[in-house]
Amino acid sequence: MDYYCSSQTKRRRIKAKVSEHLKFLEDFKVKSGTFSDLDYASEVDNQISSEKWNFEAHLSEKETDAEFEDEHEEQSAAGRKFTASSIEIDLNSMSEEIDRTRTLKIKLADWAANRNISHSALTELLHILVHYGLDLPKDSRSLLSTPKTFEVKEMGHGIYHHFGLAKTLTSQLLNDSHLSVDTLTLRVNIDGLPLFKSSKMELWPILATIKEFPKSGVFIIGLYAGVAKPDSVTKYLKEFIEDLKTMPSSVMHLLGHFLKCIKGHSGYSSCERCVEHGIYMDKKVVFPDCTAPLRTDENFELLTDDDHHHGVSPLQQLGVGMVSSFVLDYMHLVCLRHVKKVISLWIKGPLRCRLSAVTISIISNHLKSVRDHLPRNFSRKPRSLMEYSQWKATEFRQFLLYTGPVVLQGRLSAQMYNNFMLLSIAMTILLSPVLCCKYCDYAGKLLKCYVTNFAKLYGTEHLVYNTHCLIHLADDARKYGALDNISCFPFENYLGTLKRLVRRPQNPLQQVVRRLAEKPILGEDGRQGKAQVPHSCGPTLPDFPARMQFRQYRHEGTVISCCVGDNCFDVEGRVAVIRNIIQLLSGAMYTVCQFYEQQDCFCRYPIDSSCLGIRTMTQLSDRLYGVPVTSLTKKLVVLPLRNDCYGEARRKLSRAEATSDLQTDYEIPEKRRRRSSHKWGTFSSSEDSVDSSENEVPPSPPLELATVGSAAKVCSLGVSRNRSPS
């Protein structure tokens, strides 16, 4: 019976028949050894005739008749018979076509998964491609291999799915299979993720990274979905703990009060590191003492402080140090909590620390003016200070380490600015992989001095849990190195990825599980150099004949550009400004750059900033130099110290007139005395003023002069007195 089938089915059946005959030929060759082409061809003809290959069962009658007629005419004219080489050529062409189709399917599936394309949109696209002859499935679920079923357990007021630690580790470590280690260090993070503003539904994933395999990134171990956090932490962690019991050679770094079953940040004995008992002041619990004894793992297991616990953590059965294995996250503690609180005090705090509207406007304008000077390593550019409530954690970190010391200079009172610099310098040290190993103890002393002075400047009622825990950050840096190694930034980014996988309110957990199953694990290699944006109008050097010129070059994941923001690098301790990128006749990549000739320290309180790689630069050289891209060791941030524009000059003129002591024939003495009694920016609070003799900054350790840009992890800070040349 004749019937019609799809082209994909035809190809599959033809391929099966060809494979069957080739297998017969292989077996026949092994049995008979060497033979002539004529015997070989006749044997093939006999085999084909004996099998009675019926193409009409697979193809339409007209197509098969035409194909056999054409084939018969060609064979009659040439007097040829089938040979092994002709069959191999046909098979190779068919194999190439199959490989192209498979590659197209893989690329299309990768594109759909990485771009989070909906199933309905992808299905419509597949129908269009199939209509024009492409061999593709017609349904997106077939292309993406979407799982039909998976295990979901009811848990309290929600549901839970366990991905499995061993299975996840196996798939994540494929890119680092060449490495071998005896112990795995798991960094586990558990946090809630609200999904919609109009619903209470939220996700609680168990996320982890592996210290020894940085390429593996963040992966998910378990996922809970419900209208609130899991009712029982024991049930929530049950399968995760069972997985850990099968991995004895593992070390964990964990985050969260929830896992430890202890009081939250509003409790009187909520501090995870010391036994200080808070006091109630101004409708909040504060911790004014910085010298309380520290907690230990032994005391935690014995539950010696009843006010600190509200249950027994299931992690204790693993022998995990319930104090030493839990870290403080500076992303939440410093960036999202404390720095945000300080800015709010400047804008709407008590009069003793509140800034005027004019000062806030000047700082905001300066922040916006340095947007173009920040490299693309920063995911977000500075915004106005009035928008601080919408800032993200990266913006608060950027303000604390980079832009804040520049835009606040001369706009805060001396006491408030110096106190801010205590925090900025201390965090700069603790976030530097090099500096934290040498000067961690000194950074801890700076933080204690900062907290003490903060209470006198802003009031003891603001020494809440987040401010108090600043004094314990140096302990984590002493154990684990730079705080970026144990921060929540990578986990927070992954939470955003999970949230984007949810496309509708119904069944959010099932959606996430299916999307993660579809999502491929791609190994991208961004370390190879790649030149971009060719041009022919840049400066060149006669000693370096250029084959081509480029505006941008990617080297080992770093963007090198001629544009402001991405054109400043450290070259053997000197600050280079890139003017052009050239490719020599030999193929080597070089940069044409200028150097700043004079450098000085940016600040001397609490220490000389030059020791941390933070300096001011002046006098850009007129001479051009050729520097290979491999010599660009660090990328720098170069910011203008002043907002040099006409509007700023007019505002400074008005301010100078309001506070000037010069007399003229046209000035009324009474008004002059009234204006002088309200001098700009004076700090007046006798009872809360900082007594420098009582709270002096700790003496700096013997610091070594660091090369420019050794202070921070991503980009290093260099400060220019003049606007960075364009």
C-alpha positions in Angstrom: 0.0 0.0 0.0 1.3 3.4 -1.0 1.5 6.1 1.6 3.2 9.4 2.1 5.7 10.2 4.9 7.8 13.2 5.9 11.2 13.9 4.4 12.8 13.3 7.8 11.3 9.8 7.9 12.5 9.1 4.4 16.0 10.0 5.2 16.0 8.0 8.4 14.8 4.9 6.5 17.2 5.4 3.6 20.0 5.8 6.1 19.0 2.6 7.9 19.0 0.6 4.6 22.4 2.1 3.5 23.9 1.2 6.9 22.5 -2.3 6.6 24.1 -2.9 3.1 27.4 -1.3 4.2 27.5 -3.7 7.1 26.9 -6.6 4.7 29.8 -5.3 2.5 32.1 -5.2 5.5 31.2 -8.7 6.5 31.6 -10.0 3.0 35.0 -8.3 2.7 36.3 -9.9 5.8 35.1 -13.3 4.7 36.4 -13.3 1.1 39.5 -11.2 1.6 40.7 -9.7 -1.7 38.4 -9.8 -4.7 37.9 -8.0 -8.0 35.7 -5.0 -8.5 33.6 -7.0 -10.9 32.9 -9.7 -8.4 32.3 -7.1 -5.7 29.8 -5.2 -7.8 27.9 -8.4 -8.9 27.7 -9.5 -5.3 26.2 -6.1 -4.4 23.7 -6.4 -7.2 22.7 -9.9 -6.1 22.3 -8.7 -2.5 20.2 -5.7 -3.6 18.0 -7.9 -5.9 17.6 -10.6 -3.2 16.5 -8.0 -0.7 13.9 -6.6 -3.2 14.4 -3.1 -1.9 10.9 -1.5 -2.3 11.2 2.3 -2.5 7.5 2.6 -3.3 6.8 1.9 0.3 8.7 5.0 1.3 8.5 7.4 -1.6 5.8 8.5 -4.0 5.5 6.5 -7.2 6.5 9.3 -9.5 9.5 10.2 -7.6 10.8 6.6 -7.5 10.2 6.0 -11.2 12.0 9.1 -12.1 14.9 8.4 -9.9 15.3 4.8 -11.2 15.0 5.9 -14.8 17.6 8.6 -14.5 19.9 6.2 -12.7 19.4 3.4 -15.3 20.1 5.9 -18.2 23.3 7.1 -16.5 24.6 3.5 -15.9 23.7 2.4 -19.4 25.6 5.4 -21.0 28.7 5.0 -18.9 28.6 1.2 -18.8 29.4 1.3 -15.0 28.4 -0.8 -12.1 28.1 0.1 -8.4 31.4 0.2 -6.5 32.3 0.6 -2.9 33.8 4.1 -3.5 30.5 5.4 -4.9 28.5 4.2 -2.0 31.1 5.7 0.4 30.8 9.1 -1.3 27.0 9.0 -1.1 27.3 8.1 2.6 29.8 10.8 3.3 27.5 13.5 1.7 24.6 12.2 3.7 26.7 12.2 6.9 27.7 15.8 6.3 24.1 16.8 5.8 23.1 15.0 9.0 26.0 16.8 10.9 24.8 20.1 9.5 21.3 19.4 10.7 22.5 18.3 14.1 24.7 21.5 14.4 21.7 23.6 13.5 19.5 22.0 16.1 22.2 22.4 18.8 22.7 26.1 18.0 19.0 26.8 17.8 18.4 25.1 21.1 21.3 27.0 22.7 20.0 30.3 21.4 16.5 29.6 22.7 17.7 28.5 26.1 20.2 31.3 26.6 17.8 34.0 25.4 14.9 32.6 27.4 12.7 32.3 24.3 9.2 31.1 25.2 8.0 27.7 23.9 5.2 29.2 21.8 7.5 31.6 20.0 10.1 28.9 19.3 7.4 26.6 18.0 6.2 29.2 15.6 9.7 29.7 14.4 10.2 26.0 13.9 7.0 25.8 11.8 8.4 28.5 9.5 11.8 26.8 9.1 10.2 23.4 8.5 8.0 24.9 5.8 11.1 26.1 3.9 12.6 22.6 3.9 14.8 22.5 7.0 14.9 19.1 8.8 13.8 20.3 12.3 11.2 19.1 14.8 8.0 21.1 14.8 7.6 21.4 18.5 9.9 23.3 20.8 9.8 20.6 23.5 11.3 18.1 21.1 14.1 20.5 20.2 14.9 21.4 23.8 14.5 17.9 25.2 12.1 19.2 27.8 11.5 16.6 30.6 8.0 15.4 30.9 8.0 14.2 34.5 10.2 14.8 37.5 9.8 14.3 41.3 8.1 17.0 43.4 7.5 16.6 47.1 5.0 18.4 49.3 6.6 20.3 52.1 4.6 22.4 54.5 2.8 25.1 52.6 4.8 24.5 49.5 6.6 22.0 47.3 10.2 20.9 47.0 12.4 19.4 44.2 15.9 18.0 44.9 18.3 18.1 42.0 20.9 16.1 43.8 24.4 17.2 44.8 26.3 14.3 43.2 24.5 14.6 39.8 24.9 18.4 39.8 28.6 18.2 40.6 29.2 15.7 37.8 27.7 17.9 35.2 29.3 21.1 36.5 32.8 19.8 36.8 33.1 18.7 33.1 34.9 21.9 32.2 37.5 21.3 34.9 38.0 17.6 34.4 41.8 18.0 34.0 42.1 19.2 37.7 42.3 16.7 40.6 41.8 17.6 44.2 41.4 15.6 47.4 38.9 17.9 49.2 36.0 20.0 47.8 35.2 23.3 49.5 31.5 24.0 49.1 30.2 27.5 49.5 26.5 27.1 50.2 24.0 30.0 50.1 20.3 29.9 51.0 18.1 32.9 50.5 14.5 33.7 49.6 13.5 35.1 46.2 10.1 36.9 45.9 8.7 36.4 42.4 5.8 38.8 42.0 4.7 42.1 43.6 1.1 41.0 43.6 1.7 37.5 45.1 3.3 36.0 48.2 4.9 33.2 46.2 8.6 32.9 46.6 11.5 30.5 45.9 14.0 29.2 48.4 16.9 27.6 46.4 19.9 25.8 47.9 22.8 27.2 45.8 26.5 26.3 46.0 29.9 27.0 44.3 33.1 25.0 44.5 36.3 26.9 45.6 38.6 24.5 43.8 36.7 24.7 40.5 36.0 28.3 39.8 34.8 27.7 36.2 31.9 25.6 37.5 30.1 28.8 38.7 26.9 28.7 40.8 24.7 25.6 40.6 21.5 24.6 42.3 21.1 21.7 44.6 17.4 22.0 45.8 14.5 24.3 45.2 11.5 25.1 47.4 8.4 27.1 46.3 5.7 28.4 48.6 4.0 31.4 50.0 6.6 31.7 52.8 9.9 30.2 53.9 9.9 26.5 54.7 8.2 25.7 58.0 10.8 23.2 59.1 14.5 23.7 58.3 15.1 20.0 59.2 12.7 18.8 56.4 14.1 21.4 54.0 17.7 20.3 54.4 17.0 16.5 54.8 18.0 15.4 51.3 20.9 17.9 51.2 22.3 16.6 54.4 22.0 13.0 53.1 24.0 14.0 50.1 26.7 15.6 52.2 27.0 12.4 54.3 28.1 10.6 51.2 30.9 13.1 50.5 33.2 12.9 53.6 36.0 14.9 52.0 34.2 18.2 51.8 34.4 21.5 53.7 31.5 24.0 53.8 31.2 27.8 54.1 27.6 28.7 54.8 25.4 31.8 55.2 22.3 32.6 57.1 20.5 32.7 60.5 17.9 30.4 59.0 20.3 27.4 58.8 21.7 28.0 62.3 18.3 28.2 64.0 19.3 31.4 65.9 17.7 34.7 66.5 17.4 37.2 63.7 19.1 40.7 63.5 16.4 42.2 65.7 17.1 39.9 68.7 19.0 41.0 71.8 21.6 38.2 71.4 21.6 38.1 67.6 25.3 38.7 67.0 26.8 35.5 65.4 30.3 36.3 66.6 30.2 37.7 70.1 28.1 37.3 73.1 27.2 41.0 73.5 23.6 41.6 74.7 21.9 44.4 72.9 19.9 47.2 74.5 16.6 48.8 73.3 17.0 52.4 72.2 14.9 54.5 69.9 12.6 51.6 68.8 15.5 49.4 67.8 18.1 47.0 69.4 21.6 48.5 69.4 25.0 47.0 70.3 27.2 49.8 71.7 30.0 47.5 73.0 32.8 46.4 70.7 34.8 44.4 73.3 32.4 41.5 74.1 33.9 37.9 74.2 33.7 35.9 71.0 31.5 32.8 70.5 33.0 29.4 69.8 31.8 26.2 68.2 31.9 24.4 71.5 29.7 26.9 73.2 27.3 26.9 70.3 26.9 23.1 70.5 26.3 23.2 74.3 23.7 26.0 73.8 25.3 28.1 76.6 23.4 31.2 75.4 19.7 30.4 75.5 18.8 33.8 74.2 20.8 33.2 71.0 19.0 30.0 69.9 15.5 29.1 69.0 16.1 25.5 68.0 18.7 22.9 67.1 20.2 23.1 63.6 20.1 19.9 61.5 23.6 20.8 60.3 25.1 19.9 63.7 24.8 16.2 62.9 27.4 16.8 60.1 30.0 18.1 62.6 30.0 21.5 60.9 31.4 24.4 63.0 28.3 26.4 63.6 30.4 29.5 64.2 33.6 29.0 62.3 31.9 27.6 59.1 29.4 30.5 58.7 30.6 33.7 57.2 29.3 37.3 57.2 28.3 38.5 53.8 29.6 42.0 53.1 27.2 42.5 50.2 24.2 42.6 52.6 26.1 43.8 55.7 28.1 46.7 54.2 26.7 47.6 50.8 22.9 47.1 51.1 22.6 47.9 54.8 25.2 50.1 56.3 26.3 52.3 53.3 22.7 52.8 52.4 22.0 53.8 56.0 24.8 56.4 56.0 23.5 58.0 52.8 20.0 58.2 54.3 21.4 60.0 57.4 23.1 62.5 55.1 19.8 63.2 53.2 17.1 62.9 55.9 18.9 62.3 59.2 19.2 64.5 62.3 20.4 68.0 61.8 23.8 67.3 63.2 24.7 65.1 60.2 22.2 66.1 57.5 23.6 67.8 54.4 22.0 70.7 52.7 20.0 70.4 49.5 22.7 72.4 47.7 25.5 70.0 48.8 23.5 67.0 47.9 22.9 68.4 44.4 26.6 69.2 44.0 27.5 65.6 45.0 24.9 64.2 42.7 26.0 66.2 39.7 29.6 65.2 40.3 28.5 61.5 40.4 26.7 61.8 37.1 29.6 63.7 35.5 32.0 60.7 36.1 29.7 58.2 34.4 31.8 58.2 31.2 35.1 57.7 33.2 34.1 54.3 34.6 35.1 51.2 32.6 32.6 48.7 31.4 33.7 46.3 34.2 31.1 48.1 36.3 27.7 46.8 35.4 26.0 50.0 36.5 26.9 53.7 36.2 26.6 56.2 39.0 23.2 57.8 39.7 22.1 60.8 41.7 22.4 60.6 45.4 18.6 61.2 45.7 18.0 57.9 44.0 19.9 55.9 46.6 16.8 53.9 47.7 16.8 52.3 44.2 20.6 51.6 44.1 21.7 48.0 43.8 24.5 46.4 45.8 27.1 47.0 43.1 26.3 50.8 43.1 26.8 51.0 46.9 30.1 49.1 46.6 31.2 51.4 43.7 30.3 54.5 45.8 32.2 53.2 48.9 35.4 52.2 47.0 35.7 54.4 44.0 33.4 57.4 43.5 32.6 58.3 47.1 36.1 59.3 48.2 36.3 61.7 45.2 32.8 63.3 45.2 32.6 63.7 49.0 36.0 65.4 49.3 35.4 69.0 50.4 31.6 68.5 50.6 31.4 66.7 54.0 32.7 68.1 57.3 36.3 67.0 58.1 35.1 64.6 60.8 32.4 62.9 58.7 34.7 62.6 55.6 37.6 61.2 57.7 35.1 58.7 59.3 33.9 57.7 55.8 37.5 57.2 54.7 38.1 54.8 57.6 35.4 52.5 56.2 36.5 52.9 52.6 40.2 52.2 53.3 39.4 49.2 55.6 37.1 47.6 52.9 39.7 48.3 50.2 42.2 46.3 52.2 39.8 43.5 53.0 38.6 43.2 49.3 42.2 43.0 47.9 43.6 39.5 47.6 47.1 40.9 48.2 46.5 43.6 50.9 44.2 41.5 53.1 46.9 38.9 53.6 49.3 41.5 54.9 47.2 44.1 56.7 44.1 42.3 57.8 44.7 43.1 61.5 45.1 46.8 60.7 41.8 46.8 58.7 40.1 45.3 61.7 41.4 48.1 63.9 40.2 50.7 61.4 36.7 49.2 61.5 36.6 49.3 65.3 37.7 52.9 65.2 35.0 53.6 62.5 32.2 52.1 64.6 33.3 54.0 67.7 33.4 57.3 65.8 30.2 56.6 64.0 28.3 56.4 67.3 29.6 59.9 68.2 29.0 61.5 64.8 25.6 60.0 64.1 24.3 58.8 67.5 24.5 55.6 69.5 20.9 54.7 68.4 22.3 53.8 65.0 24.6 51.1 66.2 22.3 48.4 65.1 23.2 44.8 64.1 24.6 45.6 60.7 26.8 48.4 62.0 28.0 46.3 65.0 29.0 43.3 62.8 31.5 45.5 60.9 34.0 44.8 63.6 33.9 41.1 62.8 34.6 41.3 59.0 38.4 41.1 59.5 38.0 37.7 61.1 36.5 36.2 57.9 39.2 37.8 55.7 41.8 36.3 58.0 40.4 32.8 57.5 39.2 32.8 53.9 41.1 35.6 52.2 39.5 38.5 50.3 35.9 39.0 51.2 34.9 38.8 47.5 35.7 35.1 47.8 32.9 34.5 50.2 30.4 37.2 49.2 26.8 36.7 47.9 27.3 38.6 44.7 27.5 35.5 42.4 24.6 33.9 44.2 22.5 37.1 43.9 23.2 37.1 40.2 22.0 33.5 39.9 18.8 34.4 41.8 18.1 36.9 39.1 18.6 34.2 36.5 16.2 31.9 38.3 13.6 34.7 38.5 13.7 35.3 34.8 13.0 31.6 34.1 9.5 32.0 35.6 7.1 33.2 32.9 3.7 32.9 34.6 2.4 32.7 38.2 1.2 29.1 37.9 3.6 26.3 38.9 6.8 28.4 39.3 8.9 25.5 40.6 8.0 23.3 37.6 8.9 26.0 35.2 12.3 26.5 36.8 13.1 22.8 36.8 12.1 22.5 33.1 14.0 25.6 32.0 17.2 24.4 33.9 16.9 21.0 32.2 16.8 22.7 28.8 19.6 25.1 29.5 22.9 23.9 28.1 26.2 24.1 29.9 28.4 26.0 27.5 32.1 26.3 27.9 33.0 29.8 26.6 36.6 30.7 26.2 37.1 34.4 26.3 40.8 34.4 26.8 41.8 34.5 23.2 42.6 38.0 21.8 40.1 39.5 19.5 40.6 42.9 17.7 37.4 44.9 17.0 36.3 48.2 15.3 39.1 48.7 12.7 39.9 52.3 11.7 42.7 54.3 10.0 42.8 57.7 11.7 44.7 57.0 15.0 48.2 58.1 15.9 51.0 55.6 15.0 54.7 55.3 15.7 57.4 55.3 13.0 59.3 52.6 14.9 56.3 50.4 14.9 55.0 49.9 11.3 51.3 49.1 11.6 49.4 46.7 9.4 46.0 47.6 10.9 44.5 49.9 13.6 41.7 49.1 16.0 39.7 51.0 18.6 39.1 48.0 20.8 40.8 44.7 21.7 39.9 41.9 24.0 42.8 40.3 25.8 42.3 37.5 28.4 38.7 38.7 29.1 39.8 42.4 29.5 38.5 45.1 27.2 41.3 47.4 26.0 39.9 50.5 24.2 40.8 54.0 23.0 37.6 55.4 24.6 37.5 57.1 28.0 36.9 54.7 30.8 38.6 51.7 29.2 41.8 53.3 28.1 43.8 53.6 31.4 46.1 50.8 32.5 49.0 50.2 34.8 52.3 49.6 33.1 55.1 48.8 35.6 53.7 51.2 38.2 52.9 54.0 35.7 49.5 55.1 34.5 49.1 54.8 30.7 46.4 56.4 28.6 45.8 54.4 25.4 45.4 56.4 22.2 45.4 53.7 19.6 45.7 49.9 19.2 47.8 48.7 16.3 48.7 45.3 14.7 52.3 45.2 13.6 53.5 43.5 10.4 54.6 40.6 12.4 51.0 40.2 13.8 51.8 41.3 17.4 49.3 43.6 19.0 50.6 46.9 20.5 49.1 50.0 22.1 50.1 53.6 21.4 49.8 55.4 24.7 50.8 58.4 26.8 51.9 58.4 30.5 51.1 60.6 33.4 54.4 62.2 34.5 53.6 63.3 38.1 51.9 61.3 40.8 51.0 62.1 44.4 49.0 60.5 47.2 45.2 61.1 47.1 44.8 61.3 50.9 46.9 60.8 54.0 44.2 59.8 56.5 44.1 57.2 57.9 47.2 56.2 55.9 49.1 57.3 52.8 46.8 56.2 50.0 49.8 55.7 47.7 50.5 52.5 49.6 47.2 51.1 48.4 47.6 52.3 44.8 45.3 55.3 45.1 47.0 58.4 43.7 46.5 61.6 41.9 48.0 62.1 38.5 48.9 65.3 36.6 50.8 66.4 33.4 50.1 63.9 30.7 53.2 63.4 28.5 53.3 64.7 24.9 55.4 61.8 23.7 53.7 58.6 22.5 55.0 55.2 23.5 54.5 51.7 22.1 53.5 49.1 24.7 52.5 45.5 23.9 49.1 44.5 25.2 50.7 41.8 27.3 52.4 44.5 29.4 49.0 46.0 30.5 48.9 44.4 33.9 45.9 46.1 35.6 43.0 48.1 34.4 42.5 51.4 36.3 39.7 53.8 37.2 40.7 57.4 36.6 38.3 60.0 37.8 38.3 63.8 37.7 38.7 65.4 41.1 36.6 68.4 40.3 33.4 68.9 38.3 35.0 71.6 36.1 32.2 73.3 34.3 30.7 76.8 34.1 27.6 75.9 36.2 29.8 74.6 39.0 31.9 77.7 38.9 28.8 79.9 39.3 27.7 77.9 42.3 31.1 78.2 43.9 31.0 81.9 43.3 27.7 82.3 45.1 29.0 80.2 47.9 32.1 82.3 48.2 30.1 85.5 48.2 27.8 84.2 51.0 30.8 83.3 53.3 33.3 86.0 52.4 34.8 88.3 55.1 35.8 91.0 52.6 34.1 94.4 53.0 33.1 96.7 50.2 31.4 100.1 50.1 28.2 98.4 49.0 28.0 95.7 51.7 25.8 96.2 54.8 27.8 95.2 57.9 24.7 93.7 59.6 24.0 91.4 56.7 27.6 90.5 56.5 27.7 89.5 60.1 24.4 87.5 59.7 25.8 85.5 56.8 29.1 84.9 58.5 27.3 83.4 61.5 25.9 80.7 59.2 29.1 79.5 57.6 28.8 76.8 55.0 29.4 73.2 56.1 30.4 73.8 59.7 29.9 70.9 62.0 28.2 71.9 65.2 27.5 69.3 67.9 29.4 69.7 71.0 28.2 66.5 72.8 28.6 64.3 69.7 31.7 65.7 68.2 34.7 63.4 67.8 37.5 63.9 70.3 40.6 63.1 68.2 42.7 62.6 71.3 40.3 60.0 72.7 39.6 58.1 69.5 42.7 58.4 67.4 43.1 56.2 64.4 45.4 53.2 65.0 49.0 53.7 63.8 49.5 52.3 60.3 51.7 49.2 60.0 54.9 49.3 57.9 53.2 49.4 54.5 55.0 48.8 51.3 54.5 51.1 48.3 52.1 49.3 46.0 51.9 49.7 42.3 49.0 51.7 41.0 45.9 49.7 41.1 46.6 46.9 43.5 43.8 47.8 45.9 40.7 46.3 44.6 39.6 43.2 42.9 37.9 44.1 39.6 39.4 47.5 38.8 41.9 49.6 40.6 41.5 53.2 41.6 43.6 56.0 40.2 42.5 59.6 40.6 43.3 62.4 38.2 43.2 66.0 39.1 42.2 66.9 35.6 39.5 65.4 33.4 40.8 62.3 31.8 41.7 63.2 28.2 39.4 62.0 25.5 
